[in-house]
Amino acid sequence: MARSYAGILGLIAMIVVAVRSLCRGISPDEALLSVTLALGAFTMIGLVVGKIADTVVVDSVWTKVRAELGALDKDLPEAQE
């Protein structure tokens, strides 16, 4: 999930900065530098956000699984000796 977030945020940032540079008439060298910096920065942000999201989802699923298993254990009759 982290890699997906990183790729999406990096691509969006790159496109937004490229369009902004074209609209403002910034030189290609400056635009390429800005696009590269935005891509790198937002890719790193995407990695962090994606890792956090992945951790939250996994923890939520495990909590639900443990709760379901706990409910099943209570419903089962105890073994007779």
C-alpha positions in Angstrom: 0.0 0.0 0.0 2.9 2.3 0.8 4.3 2.0 -2.7 0.9 2.7 -4.3 0.5 5.9 -2.2 4.0 7.0 -3.1 3.5 6.5 -6.8 0.2 8.2 -6.9 1.2 11.2 -4.8 4.5 11.6 -6.6 2.8 11.5 -10.0 0.1 14.0 -9.0 2.7 16.4 -7.6 4.8 16.1 -10.7 1.8 16.8 -13.0 0.6 19.8 -10.9 4.1 21.4 -10.8 4.7 20.8 -14.5 1.3 22.4 -15.5 2.0 25.3 -13.1 5.4 25.8 -14.6 4.0 25.8 -18.1 1.2 28.3 -17.2 3.7 30.7 -15.6 6.2 30.5 -18.4 9.1 29.2 -16.3 12.2 28.0 -18.1 12.5 24.3 -18.9 15.5 23.9 -16.6 13.8 25.5 -13.6 10.6 23.6 -14.4 12.5 20.2 -14.5 14.2 21.0 -11.2 10.9 21.9 -9.6 9.1 18.8 -11.0 11.9 16.5 -9.8 11.9 18.0 -6.3 8.1 17.8 -6.1 8.2 14.2 -7.3 10.8 13.2 -4.7 9.2 15.0 -1.8 5.7 13.8 -2.4 7.0 10.2 -3.1 8.5 10.2 0.4 5.3 11.6 1.9 3.4 9.0 0.1 5.6 6.2 1.5 5.0 7.5 5.0 1.3 7.9 4.6 1.0 4.5 2.9 2.9 2.8 5.6 0.7 4.4 8.3 -2.5 3.4 6.3 -1.2 -0.2 5.9 -0.5 -0.5 9.7 -4.0 0.9 10.5 -5.7 -1.5 8.2 -3.8 -4.6 9.4 -4.3 -3.7 13.0 -8.1 -3.2 12.4 -8.4 -6.6 10.6 -6.4 -8.4 13.3 -8.6 -6.8 16.0 -11.8 -8.0 14.3 -10.3 -11.5 13.8 -9.3 -11.8 17.4 -12.8 -10.6 18.5 -14.4 -13.2 16.3 -12.2 -16.0 17.5 -12.8 -14.9 21.1 -16.6 -15.1 20.5 -16.3 -18.5 19.0 -14.3 -19.8 21.9 -17.1 -18.7 24.3 -19.7 -20.4 22.2 -17.9 -23.8 22.1 -18.7 -26.3 24.9 -15.8 -27.2 27.0 -14.2 -30.6 26.5 -15.5 -33.3 28.8 -12.9 -35.5 30.4 
